[in-house]
Amino acid sequence: MTPEMALSQISQGLQLALLLGAPLLLAVLGTGVVVGILQAATSINEPTVAFVCKVGALVATLALTGHFLLGRLVSFTTELFQQIPHLIG
């Protein structure tokens, strides 16, 4: 295995991690901003409201994009396992 091949595999893994985490993080970030603005406007400073809204957004996003994200993860893993003989030899 050459260093270029190793760096290529690491790069692909990091790109996949970014792809898998981005929708979930963006949903939680957007929900947090909206809930924060609403809490500031209504003077309701209850931390559990923000937490419950963020968890709801996370579950909804995972339900909507979970099939796509899991499919990408499985395809990357199978491709990586299929490349093991070529990476070693």
PDB file of N, CA, C and O in Angstrom:
ATOM      1  N   MET A   1       0.858  -1.173   0.000  1.00  0.00           N
ATOM      2  CA  MET A   1       0.000   0.000   0.000  1.00  0.00           C
ATOM      3  C   MET A   1       0.902   1.233   0.000  1.00  0.00           C
ATOM      4  O   MET A   1       1.768   1.395   0.860  1.00  0.00           O
ATOM      5  N   THR A   2       0.679   2.072  -0.963  1.00  0.00           N
ATOM      6  CA  THR A   2       1.471   3.287  -1.056  1.00  0.00           C
ATOM      7  C   THR A   2       0.841   4.378  -0.191  1.00  0.00           C
ATOM      8  O   THR A   2      -0.345   4.305   0.128  1.00  0.00           O
ATOM      9  N   PRO A   3       1.609   5.367   0.182  1.00  0.00           N
ATOM     10  CA  PRO A   3       1.045   6.470   0.964  1.00  0.00           C
ATOM     11  C   PRO A   3      -0.077   7.213   0.230  1.00  0.00           C
ATOM     12  O   PRO A   3      -1.008   7.718   0.858  1.00  0.00           O
ATOM     13  N   GLU A   4       0.017   7.274  -1.094  1.00  0.00           N
ATOM     14  CA  GLU A   4      -1.026   7.945  -1.861  1.00  0.00           C
ATOM     15  C   GLU A   4      -2.348   7.201  -1.760  1.00  0.00           C
ATOM     16  O   GLU A   4      -3.407   7.822  -1.666  1.00  0.00           O
ATOM     17  N   MET A   5      -2.292   5.869  -1.780  1.00  0.00           N
ATOM     18  CA  MET A   5      -3.508   5.073  -1.651  1.00  0.00           C
ATOM     19  C   MET A   5      -4.117   5.236  -0.263  1.00  0.00           C
ATOM     20  O   MET A   5      -5.335   5.331  -0.111  1.00  0.00           O
ATOM     21  N   ALA A   6      -3.252   5.267   0.741  1.00  0.00           N
ATOM     22  CA  ALA A   6      -3.743   5.435   2.109  1.00  0.00           C
ATOM     23  C   ALA A   6      -4.391   6.807   2.279  1.00  0.00           C
ATOM     24  O   ALA A   6      -5.456   6.923   2.884  1.00  0.00           O
ATOM     25  N   LEU A   7      -3.755   7.831   1.749  1.00  0.00           N
ATOM     26  CA  LEU A   7      -4.323   9.173   1.844  1.00  0.00           C
ATOM     27  C   LEU A   7      -5.633   9.282   1.074  1.00  0.00           C
ATOM     28  O   LEU A   7      -6.544  10.000   1.486  1.00  0.00           O
ATOM     29  N   SER A   8      -5.724   8.572  -0.038  1.00  0.00           N
ATOM     30  CA  SER A   8      -6.960   8.569  -0.806  1.00  0.00           C
ATOM     31  C   SER A   8      -8.098   7.927  -0.011  1.00  0.00           C
ATOM     32  O   SER A   8      -9.213   8.448   0.010  1.00  0.00           O
ATOM     33  N   GLN A   9      -7.819   6.812   0.635  1.00  0.00           N
ATOM     34  CA  GLN A   9      -8.844   6.135   1.438  1.00  0.00           C
ATOM     35  C   GLN A   9      -9.248   6.980   2.646  1.00  0.00           C
ATOM     36  O   GLN A   9     -10.429   7.051   2.988  1.00  0.00           O
ATOM     37  N   ILE A  10      -8.286   7.608   3.282  1.00  0.00           N
ATOM     38  CA  ILE A  10      -8.587   8.472   4.428  1.00  0.00           C
ATOM     39  C   ILE A  10      -9.413   9.670   3.974  1.00  0.00           C
ATOM     40  O   ILE A  10     -10.355  10.074   4.656  1.00  0.00           O
ATOM     41  N   SER A  11      -9.063  10.228   2.836  1.00  0.00           N
ATOM     42  CA  SER A  11      -9.815  11.365   2.301  1.00  0.00           C
ATOM     43  C   SER A  11     -11.256  10.980   1.990  1.00  0.00           C
ATOM     44  O   SER A  11     -12.181  11.726   2.309  1.00  0.00           O
ATOM     45  N   GLN A  12     -11.447   9.836   1.379  1.00  0.00           N
ATOM     46  CA  GLN A  12     -12.807   9.369   1.081  1.00  0.00           C
ATOM     47  C   GLN A  12     -13.593   9.128   2.365  1.00  0.00           C
ATOM     48  O   GLN A  12     -14.781   9.442   2.431  1.00  0.00           O
ATOM     49  N   GLY A  13     -12.941   8.575   3.383  1.00  0.00           N
ATOM     50  CA  GLY A  13     -13.608   8.346   4.661  1.00  0.00           C
ATOM     51  C   GLY A  13     -14.020   9.637   5.345  1.00  0.00           C
ATOM     52  O   GLY A  13     -15.109   9.722   5.913  1.00  0.00           O
ATOM     53  N   LEU A  14     -13.161  10.638   5.293  1.00  0.00           N
ATOM     54  CA  LEU A  14     -13.493  11.925   5.895  1.00  0.00           C
ATOM     55  C   LEU A  14     -14.602  12.639   5.130  1.00  0.00           C
ATOM     56  O   LEU A  14     -15.461  13.283   5.733  1.00  0.00           O
ATOM     57  N   GLN A  15     -14.584  12.527   3.820  1.00  0.00           N
ATOM     58  CA  GLN A  15     -15.660  13.119   3.025  1.00  0.00           C
ATOM     59  C   GLN A  15     -16.995  12.447   3.328  1.00  0.00           C
ATOM     60  O   GLN A  15     -18.030  13.109   3.393  1.00  0.00           O
ATOM     61  N   LEU A  16     -16.964  11.135   3.513  1.00  0.00           N
ATOM     62  CA  LEU A  16     -18.190  10.421   3.856  1.00  0.00           C
ATOM     63  C   LEU A  16     -18.681  10.824   5.241  1.00  0.00           C
ATOM     64  O   LEU A  16     -19.883  10.990   5.448  1.00  0.00           O
ATOM     65  N   ALA A  17     -17.764  10.982   6.189  1.00  0.00           N
ATOM     66  CA  ALA A  17     -18.167  11.419   7.527  1.00  0.00           C
ATOM     67  C   ALA A  17     -18.802  12.804   7.481  1.00  0.00           C
ATOM     68  O   ALA A  17     -19.771  13.068   8.194  1.00  0.00           O
ATOM     69  N   LEU A  18     -18.267  13.676   6.656  1.00  0.00           N
ATOM     70  CA  LEU A  18     -18.848  15.007   6.487  1.00  0.00           C
ATOM     71  C   LEU A  18     -20.227  14.921   5.850  1.00  0.00           C
ATOM     72  O   LEU A  18     -21.151  15.627   6.255  1.00  0.00           O
ATOM     73  N   LEU A  19     -20.362  14.063   4.859  1.00  0.00           N
ATOM     74  CA  LEU A  19     -21.654  13.888   4.203  1.00  0.00           C
ATOM     75  C   LEU A  19     -22.692  13.298   5.151  1.00  0.00           C
ATOM     76  O   LEU A  19     -23.861  13.682   5.104  1.00  0.00           O
ATOM     77  N   LEU A  20     -22.283  12.375   6.006  1.00  0.00           N
ATOM     78  CA  LEU A  20     -23.217  11.748   6.931  1.00  0.00           C
ATOM     79  C   LEU A  20     -23.629  12.683   8.064  1.00  0.00           C
ATOM     80  O   LEU A  20     -24.771  12.642   8.521  1.00  0.00           O
ATOM     81  N   GLY A  21     -22.718  13.508   8.508  1.00  0.00           N
ATOM     82  CA  GLY A  21     -23.012  14.373   9.642  1.00  0.00           C
ATOM     83  C   GLY A  21     -23.650  15.702   9.291  1.00  0.00           C
ATOM     84  O   GLY A  21     -24.332  16.304  10.120  1.00  0.00           O
ATOM     85  N   ALA A  22     -23.436  16.163   8.074  1.00  0.00           N
ATOM     86  CA  ALA A  22     -23.900  17.502   7.699  1.00  0.00           C
ATOM     87  C   ALA A  22     -25.412  17.692   7.792  1.00  0.00           C
ATOM     88  O   ALA A  22     -25.844  18.692   8.364  1.00  0.00           O
ATOM     89  N   PRO A  23     -26.237  16.798   7.267  1.00  0.00           N
ATOM     90  CA  PRO A  23     -27.686  17.055   7.359  1.00  0.00           C
ATOM     91  C   PRO A  23     -28.187  17.113   8.797  1.00  0.00           C
ATOM     92  O   PRO A  23     -29.035  17.938   9.134  1.00  0.00           O
ATOM     93  N   LEU A  24     -27.662  16.239   9.632  1.00  0.00           N
ATOM     94  CA  LEU A  24     -28.103  16.221  11.025  1.00  0.00           C
ATOM     95  C   LEU A  24     -27.661  17.483  11.762  1.00  0.00           C
ATOM     96  O   LEU A  24     -28.433  18.088  12.505  1.00  0.00           O
ATOM     97  N   LEU A  25     -26.417  17.863  11.543  1.00  0.00           N
ATOM     98  CA  LEU A  25     -25.911  19.057  12.224  1.00  0.00           C
ATOM     99  C   LEU A  25     -26.606  20.324  11.735  1.00  0.00           C
ATOM    100  O   LEU A  25     -26.899  21.218  12.527  1.00  0.00           O
ATOM    101  N   LEU A  26     -26.867  20.401  10.439  1.00  0.00           N
ATOM    102  CA  LEU A  26     -27.549  21.581   9.901  1.00  0.00           C
ATOM    103  C   LEU A  26     -28.983  21.677  10.410  1.00  0.00           C
ATOM    104  O   LEU A  26     -29.473  22.776  10.672  1.00  0.00           O
ATOM    105  N   ALA A  27     -29.656  20.546  10.552  1.00  0.00           N
ATOM    106  CA  ALA A  27     -31.027  20.562  11.072  1.00  0.00           C
ATOM    107  C   ALA A  27     -31.052  21.042  12.515  1.00  0.00           C
ATOM    108  O   ALA A  27     -31.903  21.847  12.894  1.00  0.00           O
ATOM    109  N   VAL A  28     -30.122  20.549  13.314  1.00  0.00           N
ATOM    110  CA  VAL A  28     -30.067  20.960  14.717  1.00  0.00           C
ATOM    111  C   VAL A  28     -29.657  22.426  14.828  1.00  0.00           C
ATOM    112  O   VAL A  28     -30.180  23.156  15.670  1.00  0.00           O
ATOM    113  N   LEU A  29     -28.725  22.858  13.984  1.00  0.00           N
ATOM    114  CA  LEU A  29     -28.299  24.255  14.004  1.00  0.00           C
ATOM    115  C   LEU A  29     -29.442  25.184  13.628  1.00  0.00           C
ATOM    116  O   LEU A  29     -29.692  26.177  14.310  1.00  0.00           O
ATOM    117  N   GLY A  30     -30.132  24.862  12.548  1.00  0.00           N
ATOM    118  CA  GLY A  30     -31.258  25.696  12.123  1.00  0.00           C
ATOM    119  C   GLY A  30     -32.366  25.745  13.158  1.00  0.00           C
ATOM    120  O   GLY A  30     -32.930  26.807  13.422  1.00  0.00           O
ATOM    121  N   THR A  31     -32.677  24.603  13.742  1.00  0.00           N
ATOM    122  CA  THR A  31     -33.704  24.565  14.785  1.00  0.00           C
ATOM    123  C   THR A  31     -33.278  25.375  15.999  1.00  0.00           C
ATOM    124  O   THR A  31     -34.089  26.090  16.588  1.00  0.00           O
ATOM    125  N   GLY A  32     -32.015  25.266  16.373  1.00  0.00           N
ATOM    126  CA  GLY A  32     -31.521  26.030  17.521  1.00  0.00           C
ATOM    127  C   GLY A  32     -31.610  27.534  17.296  1.00  0.00           C
ATOM    128  O   GLY A  32     -31.955  28.280  18.212  1.00  0.00           O
ATOM    129  N   VAL A  33     -31.305  27.977  16.092  1.00  0.00           N
ATOM    130  CA  VAL A  33     -31.388  29.408  15.786  1.00  0.00           C
ATOM    131  C   VAL A  33     -32.831  29.887  15.846  1.00  0.00           C
ATOM    132  O   VAL A  33     -33.124  30.927  16.437  1.00  0.00           O
ATOM    133  N   VAL A  34     -33.734  29.124  15.230  1.00  0.00           N
ATOM    134  CA  VAL A  34     -35.148  29.522  15.221  1.00  0.00           C
ATOM    135  C   VAL A  34     -35.723  29.529  16.637  1.00  0.00           C
ATOM    136  O   VAL A  34     -36.412  30.473  17.022  1.00  0.00           O
ATOM    137  N   VAL A  35     -35.445  28.491  17.403  1.00  0.00           N
ATOM    138  CA  VAL A  35     -35.957  28.429  18.773  1.00  0.00           C
ATOM    139  C   VAL A  35     -35.337  29.532  19.623  1.00  0.00           C
ATOM    140  O   VAL A  35     -36.016  30.112  20.469  1.00  0.00           O
ATOM    141  N   GLY A  36     -34.067  29.827  19.412  1.00  0.00           N
ATOM    142  CA  GLY A  36     -33.425  30.911  20.148  1.00  0.00           C
ATOM    143  C   GLY A  36     -34.054  32.263  19.863  1.00  0.00           C
ATOM    144  O   GLY A  36     -34.252  33.072  20.769  1.00  0.00           O
ATOM    145  N   ILE A  37     -34.367  32.498  18.599  1.00  0.00           N
ATOM    146  CA  ILE A  37     -35.024  33.762  18.236  1.00  0.00           C
ATOM    147  C   ILE A  37     -36.411  33.838  18.859  1.00  0.00           C
ATOM    148  O   ILE A  37     -36.803  34.874  19.397  1.00  0.00           O
ATOM    149  N   LEU A  38     -37.156  32.729  18.784  1.00  0.00           N
ATOM    150  CA  LEU A  38     -38.492  32.720  19.386  1.00  0.00           C
ATOM    151  C   LEU A  38     -38.440  32.882  20.903  1.00  0.00           C
ATOM    152  O   LEU A  38     -39.285  33.566  21.482  1.00  0.00           O
ATOM    153  N   GLN A  39     -37.469  32.268  21.540  1.00  0.00           N
ATOM    154  CA  GLN A  39     -37.335  32.423  22.992  1.00  0.00           C
ATOM    155  C   GLN A  39     -36.951  33.845  23.353  1.00  0.00           C
ATOM    156  O   GLN A  39     -37.421  34.374  24.360  1.00  0.00           O
ATOM    157  N   ALA A  40     -36.111  34.466  22.556  1.00  0.00           N
ATOM    158  CA  ALA A  40     -35.738  35.852  22.842  1.00  0.00           C
ATOM    159  C   ALA A  40     -36.917  36.792  22.631  1.00  0.00           C
ATOM    160  O   ALA A  40     -37.081  37.769  23.360  1.00  0.00           O
ATOM    161  N   ALA A  41     -37.731  36.490  21.632  1.00  0.00           N
ATOM    162  CA  ALA A  41     -38.874  37.359  21.343  1.00  0.00           C
ATOM    163  C   ALA A  41     -39.981  37.219  22.381  1.00  0.00           C
ATOM    164  O   ALA A  41     -40.681  38.186  22.682  1.00  0.00           O
ATOM    165  N   THR A  42     -40.137  36.021  22.924  1.00  0.00           N
ATOM    166  CA  THR A  42     -41.230  35.788  23.883  1.00  0.00           C
ATOM    167  C   THR A  42     -40.764  35.773  25.327  1.00  0.00           C
ATOM    168  O   THR A  42     -41.588  35.618  26.229  1.00  0.00           O
ATOM    169  N   SER A  43     -39.488  35.925  25.575  1.00  0.00           N
ATOM    170  CA  SER A  43     -38.899  35.904  26.924  1.00  0.00           C
ATOM    171  C   SER A  43     -39.155  34.592  27.656  1.00  0.00           C
ATOM    172  O   SER A  43     -39.251  34.571  28.884  1.00  0.00           O
ATOM    173  N   ILE A  44     -39.265  33.507  26.911  1.00  0.00           N
ATOM    174  CA  ILE A  44     -39.370  32.177  27.517  1.00  0.00           C
ATOM    175  C   ILE A  44     -37.976  31.564  27.481  1.00  0.00           C
ATOM    176  O   ILE A  44     -37.528  31.100  26.433  1.00  0.00           O
ATOM    177  N   ASN A  45     -37.304  31.558  28.593  1.00  0.00           N
ATOM    178  CA  ASN A  45     -35.926  31.078  28.650  1.00  0.00           C
ATOM    179  C   ASN A  45     -35.860  29.714  29.324  1.00  0.00           C
ATOM    180  O   ASN A  45     -35.170  29.542  30.329  1.00  0.00           O
ATOM    181  N   GLU A  46     -36.564  28.770  28.778  1.00  0.00           N
ATOM    182  CA  GLU A  46     -36.573  27.411  29.312  1.00  0.00           C
ATOM    183  C   GLU A  46     -35.673  26.540  28.442  1.00  0.00           C
ATOM    184  O   GLU A  46     -35.957  26.371  27.257  1.00  0.00           O
ATOM    185  N   PRO A  47     -34.610  25.990  28.988  1.00  0.00           N
ATOM    186  CA  PRO A  47     -33.685  25.205  28.161  1.00  0.00           C
ATOM    187  C   PRO A  47     -34.284  23.903  27.642  1.00  0.00           C
ATOM    188  O   PRO A  47     -33.843  23.388  26.615  1.00  0.00           O
ATOM    189  N   THR A  48     -35.285  23.363  28.338  1.00  0.00           N
ATOM    190  CA  THR A  48     -35.854  22.104  27.861  1.00  0.00           C
ATOM    191  C   THR A  48     -36.641  22.294  26.573  1.00  0.00           C
ATOM    192  O   THR A  48     -36.756  21.353  25.787  1.00  0.00           O
ATOM    193  N   VAL A  49     -37.183  23.477  26.334  1.00  0.00           N
ATOM    194  CA  VAL A  49     -37.910  23.733  25.091  1.00  0.00           C
ATOM    195  C   VAL A  49     -36.955  23.617  23.908  1.00  0.00           C
ATOM    196  O   VAL A  49     -37.276  22.975  22.908  1.00  0.00           O
ATOM    197  N   ALA A  50     -35.797  24.230  24.021  1.00  0.00           N
ATOM    198  CA  ALA A  50     -34.809  24.166  22.944  1.00  0.00           C
ATOM    199  C   ALA A  50     -34.314  22.737  22.750  1.00  0.00           C
ATOM    200  O   ALA A  50     -34.129  22.295  21.616  1.00  0.00           O
ATOM    201  N   PHE A  51     -34.099  22.021  23.831  1.00  0.00           N
ATOM    202  CA  PHE A  51     -33.598  20.650  23.741  1.00  0.00           C
ATOM    203  C   PHE A  51     -34.606  19.746  23.057  1.00  0.00           C
ATOM    204  O   PHE A  51     -34.241  18.967  22.177  1.00  0.00           O
ATOM    205  N   VAL A  52     -35.866  19.841  23.450  1.00  0.00           N
ATOM    206  CA  VAL A  52     -36.900  18.993  22.859  1.00  0.00           C
ATOM    207  C   VAL A  52     -37.072  19.309  21.379  1.00  0.00           C
ATOM    208  O   VAL A  52     -37.242  18.394  20.573  1.00  0.00           O
ATOM    209  N   CYS A  53     -37.032  20.571  21.008  1.00  0.00           N
ATOM    210  CA  CYS A  53     -37.150  20.947  19.598  1.00  0.00           C
ATOM    211  C   CYS A  53     -35.971  20.424  18.788  1.00  0.00           C
ATOM    212  O   CYS A  53     -36.150  19.944  17.668  1.00  0.00           O
ATOM    213  N   LYS A  54     -34.772  20.514  19.343  1.00  0.00           N
ATOM    214  CA  LYS A  54     -33.596  20.017  18.636  1.00  0.00           C
ATOM    215  C   LYS A  54     -33.635  18.505  18.472  1.00  0.00           C
ATOM    216  O   LYS A  54     -33.275  17.985  17.416  1.00  0.00           O
ATOM    217  N   VAL A  55     -34.065  17.804  19.498  1.00  0.00           N
ATOM    218  CA  VAL A  55     -34.171  16.347  19.398  1.00  0.00           C
ATOM    219  C   VAL A  55     -35.237  15.970  18.380  1.00  0.00           C
ATOM    220  O   VAL A  55     -35.053  15.024  17.615  1.00  0.00           O
ATOM    221  N   GLY A  56     -36.339  16.690  18.363  1.00  0.00           N
ATOM    222  CA  GLY A  56     -37.371  16.431  17.369  1.00  0.00           C
ATOM    223  C   GLY A  56     -36.876  16.649  15.956  1.00  0.00           C
ATOM    224  O   GLY A  56     -37.164  15.852  15.063  1.00  0.00           O
ATOM    225  N   ALA A  57     -36.129  17.728  15.747  1.00  0.00           N
ATOM    226  CA  ALA A  57     -35.568  17.995  14.421  1.00  0.00           C
ATOM    227  C   ALA A  57     -34.556  16.927  14.026  1.00  0.00           C
ATOM    228  O   ALA A  57     -34.491  16.525  12.864  1.00  0.00           O
ATOM    229  N   LEU A  58     -33.773  16.471  14.988  1.00  0.00           N
ATOM    230  CA  LEU A  58     -32.785  15.433  14.719  1.00  0.00           C
ATOM    231  C   LEU A  58     -33.467  14.124  14.328  1.00  0.00           C
ATOM    232  O   LEU A  58     -33.048  13.469  13.373  1.00  0.00           O
ATOM    233  N   VAL A  59     -34.503  13.743  15.049  1.00  0.00           N
ATOM    234  CA  VAL A  59     -35.224  12.507  14.738  1.00  0.00           C
ATOM    235  C   VAL A  59     -35.919  12.618  13.380  1.00  0.00           C
ATOM    236  O   VAL A  59     -35.900  11.670  12.595  1.00  0.00           O
ATOM    237  N   ALA A  60     -36.530  13.769  13.104  1.00  0.00           N
ATOM    238  CA  ALA A  60     -37.208  13.955  11.819  1.00  0.00           C
ATOM    239  C   ALA A  60     -36.214  13.905  10.659  1.00  0.00           C
ATOM    240  O   ALA A  60     -36.494  13.289   9.631  1.00  0.00           O
ATOM    241  N   THR A  61     -35.071  14.541  10.815  1.00  0.00           N
ATOM    242  CA  THR A  61     -34.063  14.526   9.758  1.00  0.00           C
ATOM    243  C   THR A  61     -33.504  13.133   9.559  1.00  0.00           C
ATOM    244  O   THR A  61     -33.274  12.703   8.429  1.00  0.00           O
ATOM    245  N   LEU A  62     -33.285  12.432  10.653  1.00  0.00           N
ATOM    246  CA  LEU A  62     -32.785  11.062  10.550  1.00  0.00           C
ATOM    247  C   LEU A  62     -33.820  10.153   9.898  1.00  0.00           C
ATOM    248  O   LEU A  62     -33.459   9.243   9.152  1.00  0.00           O
ATOM    249  N   ALA A  63     -35.095  10.386  10.170  1.00  0.00           N
ATOM    250  CA  ALA A  63     -36.147   9.587   9.539  1.00  0.00           C
ATOM    251  C   ALA A  63     -36.236   9.877   8.042  1.00  0.00           C
ATOM    252  O   ALA A  63     -36.499   8.971   7.252  1.00  0.00           O
ATOM    253  N   LEU A  64     -36.021  11.123   7.650  1.00  0.00           N
ATOM    254  CA  LEU A  64     -36.117  11.491   6.238  1.00  0.00           C
ATOM    255  C   LEU A  64     -34.882  11.092   5.439  1.00  0.00           C
ATOM    256  O   LEU A  64     -35.001  10.662   4.292  1.00  0.00           O
ATOM    257  N   THR A  65     -33.705  11.229   6.026  1.00  0.00           N
ATOM    258  CA  THR A  65     -32.471  10.997   5.270  1.00  0.00           C
ATOM    259  C   THR A  65     -31.732   9.732   5.703  1.00  0.00           C
ATOM    260  O   THR A  65     -30.662   9.431   5.175  1.00  0.00           O
ATOM    261  N   GLY A  66     -32.283   9.002   6.642  1.00  0.00           N
ATOM    262  CA  GLY A  66     -31.589   7.831   7.172  1.00  0.00           C
ATOM    263  C   GLY A  66     -31.314   6.764   6.135  1.00  0.00           C
ATOM    264  O   GLY A  66     -30.240   6.161   6.131  1.00  0.00           O
ATOM    265  N   HIS A  67     -32.273   6.526   5.256  1.00  0.00           N
ATOM    266  CA  HIS A  67     -32.090   5.502   4.226  1.00  0.00           C
ATOM    267  C   HIS A  67     -30.937   5.879   3.289  1.00  0.00           C
ATOM    268  O   HIS A  67     -30.101   5.039   2.955  1.00  0.00           O
ATOM    269  N   PHE A  68     -30.900   7.129   2.874  1.00  0.00           N
ATOM    270  CA  PHE A  68     -29.825   7.593   1.992  1.00  0.00           C
ATOM    271  C   PHE A  68     -28.468   7.519   2.692  1.00  0.00           C
ATOM    272  O   PHE A  68     -27.490   7.047   2.111  1.00  0.00           O
ATOM    273  N   LEU A  69     -28.413   7.987   3.940  1.00  0.00           N
ATOM    274  CA  LEU A  69     -27.145   8.010   4.667  1.00  0.00           C
ATOM    275  C   LEU A  69     -26.629   6.598   4.930  1.00  0.00           C
ATOM    276  O   LEU A  69     -25.437   6.330   4.781  1.00  0.00           O
ATOM    277  N   LEU A  70     -27.526   5.702   5.320  1.00  0.00           N
ATOM    278  CA  LEU A  70     -27.115   4.327   5.583  1.00  0.00           C
ATOM    279  C   LEU A  70     -26.678   3.637   4.292  1.00  0.00           C
ATOM    280  O   LEU A  70     -25.734   2.847   4.299  1.00  0.00           O
ATOM    281  N   GLY A  71     -27.351   3.926   3.206  1.00  0.00           N
ATOM    282  CA  GLY A  71     -26.951   3.355   1.920  1.00  0.00           C
ATOM    283  C   GLY A  71     -25.560   3.789   1.507  1.00  0.00           C
ATOM    284  O   GLY A  71     -24.770   2.984   1.015  1.00  0.00           O
ATOM    285  N   ARG A  72     -25.260   5.067   1.707  1.00  0.00           N
ATOM    286  CA  ARG A  72     -23.910   5.565   1.376  1.00  0.00           C
ATOM    287  C   ARG A  72     -22.849   4.913   2.262  1.00  0.00           C
ATOM    288  O   ARG A  72     -21.764   4.576   1.789  1.00  0.00           O
ATOM    289  N   LEU A  73     -23.158   4.738   3.535  1.00  0.00           N
ATOM    290  CA  LEU A  73     -22.211   4.125   4.461  1.00  0.00           C
ATOM    291  C   LEU A  73     -21.964   2.667   4.102  1.00  0.00           C
ATOM    292  O   LEU A  73     -20.823   2.203   4.128  1.00  0.00           O
ATOM    293  N   VAL A  74     -23.017   1.948   3.771  1.00  0.00           N
ATOM    294  CA  VAL A  74     -22.872   0.537   3.411  1.00  0.00           C
ATOM    295  C   VAL A  74     -22.100   0.395   2.107  1.00  0.00           C
ATOM    296  O   VAL A  74     -21.241  -0.480   1.997  1.00  0.00           O
ATOM    297  N   SER A  75     -22.383   1.230   1.122  1.00  0.00           N
ATOM    298  CA  SER A  75     -21.663   1.128  -0.152  1.00  0.00           C
ATOM    299  C   SER A  75     -20.183   1.465   0.025  1.00  0.00           C
ATOM    300  O   SER A  75     -19.329   0.829  -0.592  1.00  0.00           O
ATOM    301  N   PHE A  76     -19.873   2.446   0.851  1.00  0.00           N
ATOM    302  CA  PHE A  76     -18.466   2.772   1.097  1.00  0.00           C
ATOM    303  C   PHE A  76     -17.762   1.610   1.786  1.00  0.00           C
ATOM    304  O   PHE A  76     -16.630   1.271   1.442  1.00  0.00           O
ATOM    305  N   THR A  77     -18.433   1.005   2.756  1.00  0.00           N
ATOM    306  CA  THR A  77     -17.825  -0.101   3.490  1.00  0.00           C
ATOM    307  C   THR A  77     -17.601  -1.309   2.586  1.00  0.00           C
ATOM    308  O   THR A  77     -16.540  -1.931   2.648  1.00  0.00           O
ATOM    309  N   THR A  78     -18.571  -1.651   1.755  1.00  0.00           N
ATOM    310  CA  THR A  78     -18.382  -2.792   0.858  1.00  0.00           C
ATOM    311  C   THR A  78     -17.288  -2.518  -0.178  1.00  0.00           C
ATOM    312  O   THR A  78     -16.518  -3.418  -0.512  1.00  0.00           O
ATOM    313  N   GLU A  79     -17.214  -1.299  -0.684  1.00  0.00           N
ATOM    314  CA  GLU A  79     -16.134  -0.958  -1.614  1.00  0.00           C
ATOM    315  C   GLU A  79     -14.774  -1.059  -0.933  1.00  0.00           C
ATOM    316  O   GLU A  79     -13.804  -1.521  -1.534  1.00  0.00           O
ATOM    317  N   LEU A  80     -14.711  -0.633   0.303  1.00  0.00           N
ATOM    318  CA  LEU A  80     -13.456  -0.702   1.041  1.00  0.00           C
ATOM    319  C   LEU A  80     -13.049  -2.149   1.290  1.00  0.00           C
ATOM    320  O   LEU A  80     -11.874  -2.490   1.154  1.00  0.00           O
ATOM    321  N   PHE A  81     -14.000  -3.001   1.651  1.00  0.00           N
ATOM    322  CA  PHE A  81     -13.694  -4.412   1.866  1.00  0.00           C
ATOM    323  C   PHE A  81     -13.287  -5.099   0.561  1.00  0.00           C
ATOM    324  O   PHE A  81     -12.434  -5.986   0.570  1.00  0.00           O
ATOM    325  N   GLN A  82     -13.884  -4.702  -0.544  1.00  0.00           N
ATOM    326  CA  GLN A  82     -13.525  -5.289  -1.829  1.00  0.00           C
ATOM    327  C   GLN A  82     -12.140  -4.837  -2.279  1.00  0.00           C
ATOM    328  O   GLN A  82     -11.487  -5.543  -3.048  1.00  0.00           O
ATOM    329  N   GLN A  83     -11.687  -3.696  -1.824  1.00  0.00           N
ATOM    330  CA  GLN A  83     -10.373  -3.179  -2.224  1.00  0.00           C
ATOM    331  C   GLN A  83      -9.259  -3.684  -1.336  1.00  0.00           C
ATOM    332  O   GLN A  83      -8.093  -3.403  -1.613  1.00  0.00           O
ATOM    333  N   ILE A  84      -9.564  -4.412  -0.286  1.00  0.00           N
ATOM    334  CA  ILE A  84      -8.516  -4.867   0.639  1.00  0.00           C
ATOM    335  C   ILE A  84      -7.454  -5.699  -0.071  1.00  0.00           C
ATOM    336  O   ILE A  84      -6.270  -5.450   0.156  1.00  0.00           O
ATOM    337  N   PRO A  85      -7.798  -6.670  -0.916  1.00  0.00           N
ATOM    338  CA  PRO A  85      -6.715  -7.418  -1.598  1.00  0.00           C
ATOM    339  C   PRO A  85      -5.824  -6.526  -2.467  1.00  0.00           C
ATOM    340  O   PRO A  85      -4.619  -6.756  -2.562  1.00  0.00           O
ATOM    341  N   HIS A  86      -6.411  -5.519  -3.092  1.00  0.00           N
ATOM    342  CA  HIS A  86      -5.610  -4.630  -3.936  1.00  0.00           C
ATOM    343  C   HIS A  86      -4.762  -3.677  -3.095  1.00  0.00           C
ATOM    344  O   HIS A  86      -3.684  -3.261  -3.518  1.00  0.00           O
ATOM    345  N   LEU A  87      -5.248  -3.337  -1.915  1.00  0.00           N
ATOM    346  CA  LEU A  87      -4.487  -2.432  -1.053  1.00  0.00           C
ATOM    347  C   LEU A  87      -3.309  -3.145  -0.409  1.00  0.00           C
ATOM    348  O   LEU A  87      -2.251  -2.550  -0.209  1.00  0.00           O
ATOM    349  N   ILE A  88      -3.491  -4.412  -0.087  1.00  0.00           N
ATOM    350  CA  ILE A  88      -2.415  -5.159   0.571  1.00  0.00           C
ATOM    351  C   ILE A  88      -1.348  -5.571  -0.431  1.00  0.00           C
ATOM    352  O   ILE A  88      -0.154  -5.401  -0.181  1.00  0.00           O
ATOM    353  N   GLY A  89      -1.773  -6.108  -1.556  1.00  0.00           N
ATOM    354  CA  GLY A  89      -0.828  -6.664  -2.528  1.00  0.00           C
ATOM    355  C   GLY A  89      -0.333  -5.622  -3.439  1.00  0.00           C
ATOM    356  O   GLY A  89       0.473  -5.908  -4.324  1.00  0.00           O
TER     357      GLY A  89
END
